[in-house]
Amino acid sequence: MQNFRHYIFLFIIIPLFTFAEDGSQLWLRYPVNQKLRSIVNSNSKSPTLEIAKKELNKHWSGQPIDLKIDKFPDSFKDGYKIISTPKKITVLAKTDLGLLYGSYNLLNLQQQKANLTNFNLVEKPSFDVRILNHWDNLDGSIERGYAGHSLWKWEDLPNIISPKYEEYARANASIGINATVLNNVNASPNMLRGDYLKKVKILADVFRPYGIKVYLSVNFSSPKVLGNLKDSDPFNKDVQKWWKDKASEIYKLIPDFGGFLVKANSEGEPGPQDYGRTHADGANMMADVLKPYGGIVMWRAFVYSPSSDDRAKQAYLEFTPLDGKFRDNIIIQIKNGPVDFQPREPFHPLFGAMKNTSQMVEFQLTQEYLGHSNHLVYLAPLFKENLDSDTYSDGKGSTIAKITDGTLRPAKFTAISAVANIGEDTNWTGHHFAQSNWYAFGRLAWNHNLSSEQIADEWIKMTFTDDKKFVNPVKDMMLTSRETAVDYMMPLGLHHIFAGMHHYGPEPWGDYKGTRADWSPVYYHRADAEGLGFDRTKTGSDAVSEYFPPLNEMYGNIKTTPENLILWFHHVPWDYKMKDGKTMWEALCYKYDLGVHEVRDYQKVWGKMQPYVDNERFTDVQSKLKIQSKDAVWWKDACLLYFQTFSKRPIPDDIERPVNELEDLKKIKLPMGHHN
Ligand code: BDP
């Protein structure tokens, strides 16, 4: 009998101790109260508030809480106010969603071990629409996805509803993300088929109480492909009617449907230019059919043309003449930089250049150009660098943040977006640290004044531990990780020298003759006997003239161009003297070498973290750092050995010798679906 009891005891205890930490809980590690309490009162009722109550009753271990709807100006949006005394906490908001956000913030602060007994806090979002863009295809694959298949089980919907849908909504709501585009910008027309819309409706129903609105990417040729019309010309009455009927069908199913995201006349996708119409003609047609329902159009500015002398100039050339021609429920969605989510780019010159058109930023969380889900790269510093860039469009202080959040120009609505890094992987994002990029986007979309450091601090404490011996070194590693990736991949303003179509690893020698020149690495770095870099000054492509003064002058002059962008704007002689006296060639060598050393340091730092972290996540991150470290050497050797064939100069003798042969590196060919 004694033994038997002993066994039962083990059966109960063992599973508790062997629970594998797999990262599936993200930053949502709220403690569960032993007894379910009823500590929340409210003067309102709704499914959204039911969630807030459930979360607080289950996870809040402090004083009783009042969730109260109160009068606030419209500009308060889904903001909230928290008044905390030792006896009671009151959360006040204009909307139920505001109360839910306030509740999540309390739980987040509790988890960060903040002092919660005496404080006042007022929060309101920087942007109205805080949206994730999923590049998910209807067959379950994800374009540029490195965390497994799509979360959306189109085959199973509308009948089977995966529990992941609600977990996804909860994670987003916990950081204030309030919108999602479900499908790839390279959109299948089938997305708008009746049977798919019924599936979309189910997702919208699951997301709604969490305050998340659904949007869809649409294919411009849908009327022709789905509706069997003779074309998809926006001036064709039948086409207009097709979209009108489609909108009515959608809103019957999803009354709060957000709107459309459109990639048109870009990388072979159809668009209004196919019929001699402009982006504005195409966008306005869609905006008109969505308008009666309150829907919006996010029209992307990601365009470039094989005939252009410089890809980085194209969007500005196509869009600035259309300023003022877009309906007020259209917003132009612009990637942070003028080329394509590179490790470092200057900001996109379209920002601020269209003074009578709403604009929003598109960031990329999925690490297409940053080591996929193998490299630890914390992106908040990249996002901040962009949002804080001064465009000088309306004089000094015209930052991208202020242009897009409505501060500088009155806007009907404001928005910010990011391409998601989420998939079916147990830990959602492939790399445990990539979760921090999802988190950082949500936090910055809510409040773009937060610092990268503050966000990293919160995320580490919520995801791992608040032990300073862990928080401080890991935070340092995160905060420097973006610059490190720039150092070992593309320092000094180099860009797009990635291999193949998969964009993993270096291929500076890549010259895809027969395809488009602007898809080849040699197009971007222009190495020759004289030097390296793309001349975008007046003597070159003159892309600098797309920037407002004084930036056009600053970037147009090699002496005043920031060195971290020097090869972006100039063709720089190998022996050009940098500010510290090194030649450009030497500077390049030292940067690559630094990048390698920085990653090796991360390996050491992480190694010391073992006592503070569960074994599973410890080993997962450790093995990914190993890959990152090898990749950094691969980048360094490939780029230095290849550029050396032009510079004909020695690699400075105090840096580590290459360990690879250029000829061997040139033979590496990874398949398109390559993930590690
Ligand atoms: C590039 C990606 C491509 C996307 C495109 C886009 O390589 O897969 O379709 O951007 O944003 O970064 O439309």
Residues whose N, C-alpha, C, O or C-beta is under 5 A from the ligand:
A	BS01	BDP	E143 V185 D340
